[in-house]
Amino acid sequence: MRNKSTHLLTILILLFNILSACKSEEKPSPNIIFFLVDDMGWQDTSIPFWSEKTHFNERYHTPNMERLASQGMIFTQAYAYTV
């Protein structure tokens, strides 16, 4: 009796997994780009990391970062400290 119950449970689990795999729609995963830069300040790009541009933002030209920032999301509150 126990052997039949185990087989039945195994078959039910397999059927459930197969049915759930058939119905699930695959969502595209997000692309995440993380810049890890040494000695780069918050004003050292042409993208303002503040509510308005500063004159230091005019000094640097980072067109690829501007393009990526216009298509995605910018996190402006990041803090680092020495270990």
Biopython code that builds the backbone (N, CA, C, O; Angstrom):
import numpy as np
from Bio.PDB.StructureBuilder import StructureBuilder

atoms = [
    (1, "MET", "N", (0.820, -1.204, 0.000)),
    (1, "MET", "CA", (0.000, 0.000, 0.000)),
    (1, "MET", "C", (0.859, 1.261, 0.000)),
    (1, "MET", "O", (0.580, 2.228, -0.709)),
    (2, "ARG", "N", (1.911, 1.223, 0.816)),
    (2, "ARG", "CA", (2.778, 2.399, 0.917)),
    (2, "ARG", "C", (3.498, 2.665, -0.400)),
    (2, "ARG", "O", (3.689, 3.817, -0.791)),
    (3, "ASN", "N", (3.892, 1.597, -1.075)),
    (3, "ASN", "CA", (4.593, 1.732, -2.340)),
    (3, "ASN", "C", (3.689, 2.373, -3.397)),
    (3, "ASN", "O", (4.145, 3.210, -4.176)),
    (4, "LYS", "N", (2.403, 1.982, -3.428)),
    (4, "LYS", "CA", (1.456, 2.570, -4.375)),
    (4, "LYS", "C", (1.235, 4.050, -4.066)),
    (4, "LYS", "O", (1.130, 4.864, -4.984)),
    (5, "SER", "N", (1.166, 4.400, -2.796)),
    (5, "SER", "CA", (0.966, 5.800, -2.402)),
    (5, "SER", "C", (2.165, 6.652, -2.801)),
    (5, "SER", "O", (2.009, 7.790, -3.243)),
    (6, "THR", "N", (3.345, 6.101, -2.644)),
    (6, "THR", "CA", (4.557, 6.827, -3.015)),
    (6, "THR", "C", (4.599, 7.058, -4.523)),
    (6, "THR", "O", (4.942, 8.150, -4.974)),
    (7, "HIS", "N", (4.254, 6.040, -5.298)),
    (7, "HIS", "CA", (4.237, 6.183, -6.755)),
    (7, "HIS", "C", (3.180, 7.196, -7.195)),
    (7, "HIS", "O", (3.426, 8.017, -8.078)),
    (8, "LEU", "N", (2.014, 7.130, -6.579)),
    (8, "LEU", "CA", (0.946, 8.067, -6.923)),
    (8, "LEU", "C", (1.349, 9.504, -6.593)),
    (8, "LEU", "O", (1.108, 10.420, -7.380)),
    (9, "LEU", "N", (1.956, 9.692, -5.441)),
    (9, "LEU", "CA", (2.407, 11.025, -5.050)),
    (9, "LEU", "C", (3.491, 11.537, -5.999)),
    (9, "LEU", "O", (3.482, 12.711, -6.370)),
    (10, "THR", "N", (4.404, 10.683, -6.386)),
    (10, "THR", "CA", (5.465, 11.061, -7.322)),
    (10, "THR", "C", (4.880, 11.460, -8.678)),
    (10, "THR", "O", (5.303, 12.451, -9.274)),
    (11, "ILE", "N", (3.922, 10.695, -9.156)),
    (11, "ILE", "CA", (3.290, 11.004, -10.440)),
    (11, "ILE", "C", (2.532, 12.325, -10.366)),
    (11, "ILE", "O", (2.591, 13.124, -11.299)),
    (12, "LEU", "N", (1.823, 12.560, -9.268)),
    (12, "LEU", "CA", (1.091, 13.819, -9.110)),
    (12, "LEU", "C", (2.037, 15.017, -9.065)),
    (12, "LEU", "O", (1.749, 16.057, -9.657)),
    (13, "ILE", "N", (3.143, 14.880, -8.377)),
    (13, "ILE", "CA", (4.125, 15.968, -8.305)),
    (13, "ILE", "C", (4.718, 16.237, -9.687)),
    (13, "ILE", "O", (4.874, 17.395, -10.075)),
    (14, "LEU", "N", (5.046, 15.194, -10.422)),
    (14, "LEU", "CA", (5.583, 15.366, -11.774)),
    (14, "LEU", "C", (4.565, 16.038, -12.698)),
    (14, "LEU", "O", (4.921, 16.926, -13.472)),
    (15, "LEU", "N", (3.312, 15.621, -12.619)),
    (15, "LEU", "CA", (2.281, 16.243, -13.443)),
    (15, "LEU", "C", (2.094, 17.712, -13.089)),
    (15, "LEU", "O", (1.943, 18.556, -13.972)),
    (16, "PHE", "N", (2.105, 18.012, -11.809)),
    (16, "PHE", "CA", (1.965, 19.401, -11.379)),
    (16, "PHE", "C", (3.118, 20.248, -11.911)),
    (16, "PHE", "O", (2.901, 21.361, -12.391)),
    (17, "ASN", "N", (4.339, 19.726, -11.828)),
    (17, "ASN", "CA", (5.505, 20.462, -12.332)),
    (17, "ASN", "C", (5.442, 20.660, -13.843)),
    (17, "ASN", "O", (5.785, 21.731, -14.345)),
    (18, "ILE", "N", (5.014, 19.652, -14.553)),
    (18, "ILE", "CA", (4.920, 19.767, -16.010)),
    (18, "ILE", "C", (3.855, 20.781, -16.401)),
    (18, "ILE", "O", (4.082, 21.608, -17.285)),
    (19, "LEU", "N", (2.695, 20.727, -15.752)),
    (19, "LEU", "CA", (1.618, 21.669, -16.072)),
    (19, "LEU", "C", (1.990, 23.100, -15.710)),
    (19, "LEU", "O", (1.680, 24.027, -16.458)),
    (20, "SER", "N", (2.640, 23.287, -14.593)),
    (20, "SER", "CA", (3.021, 24.648, -14.211)),
    (20, "SER", "C", (4.119, 25.190, -15.124)),
    (20, "SER", "O", (4.176, 26.395, -15.368)),
    (21, "ALA", "N", (4.978, 24.329, -15.626)),
    (21, "ALA", "CA", (6.027, 24.774, -16.548)),
    (21, "ALA", "C", (5.440, 25.147, -17.903)),
    (21, "ALA", "O", (5.948, 26.051, -18.567)),
    (22, "CYS", "N", (4.393, 24.474, -18.316)),
    (22, "CYS", "CA", (3.769, 24.773, -19.607)),
    (22, "CYS", "C", (3.026, 26.100, -19.577)),
    (22, "CYS", "O", (3.001, 26.808, -20.584)),
    (23, "LYS", "N", (2.425, 26.452, -18.457)),
    (23, "LYS", "CA", (1.608, 27.661, -18.383)),
    (23, "LYS", "C", (2.405, 28.907, -18.041)),
    (23, "LYS", "O", (1.935, 30.017, -18.288)),
    (24, "SER", "N", (3.577, 28.758, -17.490)),
    (24, "SER", "CA", (4.318, 29.941, -17.041)),
    (24, "SER", "C", (4.884, 30.696, -18.240)),
    (24, "SER", "O", (5.440, 30.108, -19.166)),
    (25, "GLU", "N", (4.723, 32.020, -18.191)),
    (25, "GLU", "CA", (5.300, 32.874, -19.213)),
    (25, "GLU", "C", (6.621, 33.405, -18.694)),
    (25, "GLU", "O", (6.705, 33.937, -17.587)),
    (26, "GLU", "N", (7.623, 33.256, -19.491)),
    (26, "GLU", "CA", (8.953, 33.668, -19.056)),
    (26, "GLU", "C", (9.090, 35.180, -19.180)),
    (26, "GLU", "O", (8.954, 35.734, -20.271)),
    (27, "LYS", "N", (9.358, 35.840, -18.069)),
    (27, "LYS", "CA", (9.558, 37.284, -18.066)),
    (27, "LYS", "C", (11.036, 37.572, -18.301)),
    (27, "LYS", "O", (11.900, 36.879, -17.764)),
    (28, "PRO", "N", (11.323, 38.584, -19.095)),
    (28, "PRO", "CA", (12.738, 38.912, -19.309)),
    (28, "PRO", "C", (13.358, 39.466, -18.027)),
    (28, "PRO", "O", (12.766, 40.299, -17.341)),
    (29, "SER", "N", (14.529, 38.999, -17.729)),
    (29, "SER", "CA", (15.208, 39.479, -16.521)),
    (29, "SER", "C", (15.818, 40.852, -16.787)),
    (29, "SER", "O", (16.232, 41.144, -17.909)),
    (30, "PRO", "N", (15.872, 41.694, -15.757)),
    (30, "PRO", "CA", (16.413, 43.042, -15.966)),
    (30, "PRO", "C", (17.930, 43.016, -16.135)),
    (30, "PRO", "O", (18.620, 42.163, -15.577)),
    (31, "ASN", "N", (18.421, 43.953, -16.901)),
    (31, "ASN", "CA", (19.863, 44.124, -17.050)),
    (31, "ASN", "C", (20.326, 45.121, -16.006)),
    (31, "ASN", "O", (19.785, 46.223, -15.912)),
    (32, "ILE", "N", (21.309, 44.747, -15.234)),
    (32, "ILE", "CA", (21.824, 45.611, -14.177)),
    (32, "ILE", "C", (23.284, 45.911, -14.470)),
    (32, "ILE", "O", (24.093, 44.999, -14.640)),
    (33, "ILE", "N", (23.615, 47.193, -14.527)),
    (33, "ILE", "CA", (24.999, 47.621, -14.735)),
    (33, "ILE", "C", (25.431, 48.359, -13.488)),
    (33, "ILE", "O", (24.787, 49.321, -13.067)),
    (34, "PHE", "N", (26.506, 47.911, -12.907)),
    (34, "PHE", "CA", (27.016, 48.494, -11.673)),
    (34, "PHE", "C", (28.403, 49.041, -11.954)),
    (34, "PHE", "O", (29.305, 48.287, -12.321)),
    (35, "PHE", "N", (28.583, 50.345, -11.787)),
    (35, "PHE", "CA", (29.881, 50.975, -11.988)),
    (35, "PHE", "C", (30.615, 51.015, -10.658)),
    (35, "PHE", "O", (30.131, 51.612, -9.697)),
    (36, "LEU", "N", (31.767, 50.391, -10.601)),
    (36, "LEU", "CA", (32.623, 50.445, -9.423)),
    (36, "LEU", "C", (33.881, 51.202, -9.833)),
    (36, "LEU", "O", (34.750, 50.664, -10.520)),
    (37, "VAL", "N", (33.966, 52.459, -9.402)),
    (37, "VAL", "CA", (35.016, 53.357, -9.865)),
    (37, "VAL", "C", (35.762, 53.905, -8.661)),
    (37, "VAL", "O", (35.154, 54.265, -7.653)),
    (38, "ASP", "N", (37.071, 53.967, -8.770)),
    (38, "ASP", "CA", (37.897, 54.513, -7.698)),
    (38, "ASP", "C", (38.099, 56.006, -7.929)),
    (38, "ASP", "O", (38.392, 56.428, -9.047)),
    (39, "ASP", "N", (37.947, 56.792, -6.891)),
    (39, "ASP", "CA", (38.180, 58.249, -6.906)),
    (39, "ASP", "C", (37.298, 58.998, -7.902)),
    (39, "ASP", "O", (37.755, 59.940, -8.550)),
    (40, "MET", "N", (36.059, 58.590, -8.024)),
    (40, "MET", "CA", (35.117, 59.320, -8.867)),
    (40, "MET", "C", (34.107, 59.998, -7.962)),
    (40, "MET", "O", (33.421, 59.343, -7.177)),
    (41, "GLY", "N", (34.022, 61.294, -8.076)),
    (41, "GLY", "CA", (33.099, 62.051, -7.245)),
    (41, "GLY", "C", (31.705, 62.123, -7.846)),
    (41, "GLY", "O", (31.487, 61.710, -8.985)),
    (42, "TRP", "N", (30.772, 62.644, -7.078)),
    (42, "TRP", "CA", (29.390, 62.715, -7.539)),
    (42, "TRP", "C", (29.192, 63.798, -8.599)),
    (42, "TRP", "O", (28.129, 63.861, -9.219)),
    (43, "GLN", "N", (30.190, 64.645, -8.818)),
    (43, "GLN", "CA", (30.109, 65.674, -9.854)),
    (43, "GLN", "C", (31.056, 65.388, -11.018)),
    (43, "GLN", "O", (31.238, 66.246, -11.883)),
    (44, "ASP", "N", (31.657, 64.211, -11.057)),
    (44, "ASP", "CA", (32.671, 63.891, -12.064)),
    (44, "ASP", "C", (32.103, 63.240, -13.323)),
    (44, "ASP", "O", (32.841, 62.577, -14.051)),
    (45, "THR", "N", (30.833, 63.410, -13.591)),
    (45, "THR", "CA", (30.214, 62.940, -14.827)),
    (45, "THR", "C", (29.364, 64.064, -15.398)),
    (45, "THR", "O", (29.110, 65.065, -14.728)),
    (46, "SER", "N", (28.931, 63.894, -16.622)),
    (46, "SER", "CA", (28.035, 64.898, -17.199)),
    (46, "SER", "C", (26.597, 64.708, -16.725)),
    (46, "SER", "O", (25.737, 65.545, -16.998)),
    (47, "ILE", "N", (26.338, 63.621, -16.023)),
    (47, "ILE", "CA", (25.011, 63.360, -15.468)),
    (47, "ILE", "C", (24.951, 63.951, -14.064)),
    (47, "ILE", "O", (25.799, 63.623, -13.234)),
    (48, "PRO", "N", (23.986, 64.802, -13.773)),
    (48, "PRO", "CA", (23.903, 65.357, -12.418)),
    (48, "PRO", "C", (23.355, 64.325, -11.430)),
    (48, "PRO", "O", (22.297, 63.739, -11.659)),
    (49, "PHE", "N", (24.068, 64.112, -10.351)),
    (49, "PHE", "CA", (23.596, 63.238, -9.283)),
    (49, "PHE", "C", (23.031, 64.077, -8.145)),
    (49, "PHE", "O", (23.129, 63.707, -6.975)),
    (50, "TRP", "N", (22.451, 65.185, -8.498)),
    (50, "TRP", "CA", (21.835, 66.115, -7.560)),
    (50, "TRP", "C", (20.581, 66.633, -8.231)),
    (50, "TRP", "O", (20.302, 66.253, -9.368)),
    (51, "SER", "N", (19.835, 67.464, -7.590)),
    (51, "SER", "CA", (18.584, 67.953, -8.181)),
    (51, "SER", "C", (18.826, 68.861, -9.386)),
    (51, "SER", "O", (17.948, 68.993, -10.239)),
    (52, "GLU", "N", (19.984, 69.481, -9.469)),
    (52, "GLU", "CA", (20.309, 70.338, -10.610)),
    (52, "GLU", "C", (21.778, 70.174, -10.986)),
    (52, "GLU", "O", (22.586, 69.693, -10.191)),
    (53, "LYS", "N", (22.112, 70.582, -12.209)),
    (53, "LYS", "CA", (23.495, 70.470, -12.685)),
    (53, "LYS", "C", (24.390, 71.478, -11.990)),
    (53, "LYS", "O", (23.955, 72.570, -11.624)),
    (54, "THR", "N", (25.642, 71.098, -11.813)),
    (54, "THR", "CA", (26.648, 72.012, -11.280)),
    (54, "THR", "C", (27.630, 72.350, -12.404)),
    (54, "THR", "O", (27.588, 71.743, -13.474)),
    (55, "HIS", "N", (28.494, 73.299, -12.160)),
    (55, "HIS", "CA", (29.452, 73.659, -13.215)),
    (55, "HIS", "C", (30.477, 72.549, -13.441)),
    (55, "HIS", "O", (31.093, 72.495, -14.505)),
    (56, "PHE", "N", (30.671, 71.664, -12.464)),
    (56, "PHE", "CA", (31.577, 70.526, -12.664)),
    (56, "PHE", "C", (30.973, 69.504, -13.630)),
    (56, "PHE", "O", (31.713, 68.818, -14.337)),
    (57, "ASN", "N", (29.655, 69.392, -13.671)),
    (57, "ASN", "CA", (29.021, 68.478, -14.621)),
    (57, "ASN", "C", (29.247, 68.918, -16.061)),
    (57, "ASN", "O", (29.225, 68.089, -16.971)),
    (58, "GLU", "N", (29.461, 70.194, -16.275)),
    (58, "GLU", "CA", (29.732, 70.701, -17.621)),
    (58, "GLU", "C", (31.166, 70.401, -18.056)),
    (58, "GLU", "O", (31.469, 70.411, -19.249)),
    (59, "ARG", "N", (32.034, 70.139, -17.105)),
    (59, "ARG", "CA", (33.452, 69.910, -17.401)),
    (59, "ARG", "C", (33.687, 68.531, -18.034)),
    (59, "ARG", "O", (34.567, 68.378, -18.881)),
    (60, "TYR", "N", (32.913, 67.548, -17.631)),
    (60, "TYR", "CA", (33.135, 66.170, -18.082)),
    (60, "TYR", "C", (32.095, 65.784, -19.127)),
    (60, "TYR", "O", (30.946, 66.223, -19.074)),
    (61, "HIS", "N", (32.521, 64.954, -20.077)),
    (61, "HIS", "CA", (31.630, 64.475, -21.130)),
    (61, "HIS", "C", (31.594, 62.951, -21.060)),
    (61, "HIS", "O", (32.575, 62.284, -21.390)),
    (62, "THR", "N", (30.482, 62.418, -20.638)),
    (62, "THR", "CA", (30.297, 60.963, -20.542)),
    (62, "THR", "C", (29.031, 60.578, -21.307)),
    (62, "THR", "O", (28.000, 60.299, -20.694)),
    (63, "PRO", "N", (29.098, 60.560, -22.647)),
    (63, "PRO", "CA", (27.885, 60.313, -23.444)),
    (63, "PRO", "C", (27.310, 58.909, -23.267)),
    (63, "PRO", "O", (26.092, 58.738, -23.314)),
    (64, "ASN", "N", (28.156, 57.907, -23.064)),
    (64, "ASN", "CA", (27.630, 56.552, -22.889)),
    (64, "ASN", "C", (26.889, 56.417, -21.567)),
    (64, "ASN", "O", (25.860, 55.745, -21.492)),
    (65, "MET", "N", (27.409, 57.051, -20.527)),
    (65, "MET", "CA", (26.694, 57.036, -19.249)),
    (65, "MET", "C", (25.379, 57.805, -19.362)),
    (65, "MET", "O", (24.380, 57.409, -18.763)),
    (66, "GLU", "N", (25.371, 58.886, -20.114)),
    (66, "GLU", "CA", (24.132, 59.646, -20.325)),
    (66, "GLU", "C", (23.086, 58.791, -21.038)),
    (66, "GLU", "O", (21.907, 58.808, -20.686)),
    (67, "ARG", "N", (23.535, 58.049, -22.039)),
    (67, "ARG", "CA", (22.608, 57.194, -22.788)),
    (67, "ARG", "C", (22.039, 56.096, -21.896)),
    (67, "ARG", "O", (20.836, 55.840, -21.918)),
    (68, "LEU", "N", (22.895, 55.451, -21.116)),
    (68, "LEU", "CA", (22.421, 54.409, -20.209)),
    (68, "LEU", "C", (21.484, 54.974, -19.147)),
    (68, "LEU", "O", (20.481, 54.351, -18.800)),
    (69, "ALA", "N", (21.816, 56.159, -18.633)),
    (69, "ALA", "CA", (20.983, 56.771, -17.599)),
    (69, "ALA", "C", (19.624, 57.188, -18.143)),
    (69, "ALA", "O", (18.628, 57.139, -17.421)),
    (70, "SER", "N", (19.571, 57.598, -19.403)),
    (70, "SER", "CA", (18.285, 58.012, -19.971)),
    (70, "SER", "C", (17.362, 56.825, -20.213)),
    (70, "SER", "O", (16.142, 56.986, -20.252)),
    (71, "GLN", "N", (17.935, 55.632, -20.378)),
    (71, "GLN", "CA", (17.136, 54.437, -20.642)),
    (71, "GLN", "C", (16.797, 53.663, -19.378)),
    (71, "GLN", "O", (15.976, 52.747, -19.416)),
    (72, "GLY", "N", (17.416, 54.018, -18.263)),
    (72, "GLY", "CA", (17.211, 53.212, -17.068)),
    (72, "GLY", "C", (16.945, 54.027, -15.829)),
    (72, "GLY", "O", (16.239, 55.035, -15.869)),
    (73, "MET", "N", (17.512, 53.587, -14.733)),
    (73, "MET", "CA", (17.274, 54.172, -13.429)),
    (73, "MET", "C", (18.604, 54.596, -12.819)),
    (73, "MET", "O", (19.613, 53.909, -12.979)),
    (74, "ILE", "N", (18.605, 55.728, -12.121)),
    (74, "ILE", "CA", (19.818, 56.241, -11.484)),
    (74, "ILE", "C", (19.600, 56.249, -9.977)),
    (74, "ILE", "O", (18.593, 56.765, -9.492)),
    (75, "PHE", "N", (20.534, 55.683, -9.250)),
    (75, "PHE", "CA", (20.507, 55.739, -7.794)),
    (75, "PHE", "C", (21.507, 56.799, -7.358)),
    (75, "PHE", "O", (22.694, 56.700, -7.667)),
    (76, "THR", "N", (21.038, 57.796, -6.651)),
    (76, "THR", "CA", (21.878, 58.955, -6.350)),
    (76, "THR", "C", (22.390, 58.987, -4.926)),
    (76, "THR", "O", (23.172, 59.874, -4.585)),
    (77, "GLN", "N", (21.986, 58.066, -4.091)),
    (77, "GLN", "CA", (22.440, 58.102, -2.704)),
    (77, "GLN", "C", (23.268, 56.859, -2.407)),
    (77, "GLN", "O", (22.747, 55.854, -1.924)),
    (78, "ALA", "N", (24.540, 56.937, -2.695)),
    (78, "ALA", "CA", (25.465, 55.843, -2.425)),
    (78, "ALA", "C", (26.619, 56.391, -1.609)),
    (78, "ALA", "O", (27.139, 57.468, -1.899)),
    (79, "TYR", "N", (27.007, 55.666, -0.618)),
    (79, "TYR", "CA", (28.069, 56.118, 0.274)),
    (79, "TYR", "C", (29.131, 55.034, 0.373)),
    (79, "TYR", "O", (28.824, 53.842, 0.377)),
    (80, "ALA", "N", (30.370, 55.460, 0.452)),
    (80, "ALA", "CA", (31.477, 54.523, 0.579)),
    (80, "ALA", "C", (32.411, 55.007, 1.671)),
    (80, "ALA", "O", (32.507, 56.204, 1.942)),
    (81, "TYR", "N", (33.085, 54.078, 2.280)),
    (81, "TYR", "CA", (34.060, 54.428, 3.314)),
    (81, "TYR", "C", (35.246, 53.486, 3.199)),
    (81, "TYR", "O", (35.139, 52.407, 2.616)),
    (82, "THR", "N", (36.359, 53.893, 3.749)),
    (82, "THR", "CA", (37.548, 53.050, 3.692)),
    (82, "THR", "C", (37.425, 51.919, 4.693)),
    (82, "THR", "O", (36.816, 52.062, 5.753)),
    (83, "VAL", "N", (38.005, 50.820, 4.340)),
    (83, "VAL", "CA", (37.930, 49.647, 5.218)),
    (83, "VAL", "C", (39.204, 49.522, 6.009)),
    (83, "VAL", "O", (39.345, 48.597, 6.810)),
]
sb = StructureBuilder()
sb.init_structure("model")
sb.init_model(0)
sb.init_chain("A")
sb.init_seg("    ")
for serial, (resi, resn, name, xyz) in enumerate(atoms, 1):
    if name == "N":
        sb.init_residue(resn, " ", resi, " ")
    sb.init_atom(name, np.array(xyz, "f"), 0.0, 1.0, " ", f" {name:<3s}", serial, name[0])
structure = sb.get_structure()
